[in-house]
Amino acid sequence: MEEEKSEHAERDKFGREMHDAVCSDCGKKCQVPFKPMEGKPVYCRECFQKHRKPRHEGSRRW
């Protein structure tokens, strides 16, 4: 049985349904494109950038 979705569900520019969350670092309210799970950290856009692994210039996959 498919879960009913609100007609007014907020979506991002790619059409993904957005979910309300609270950033695990700064405590700011934010929205994320996945359903937050208890016990897993969720970060706002700014804090996510701080936790992201740096990209290496020379590591291309082709």
Secondary structure as UniProt FT lines:
FT   TURN            7..8
FT   TURN            13..14
FT   STRAND          19..22
FT   TURN            24..26
FT   STRAND          29..32
FT   TURN            38..39
FT   HELIX           45..51
FT   TURN            57..58
//
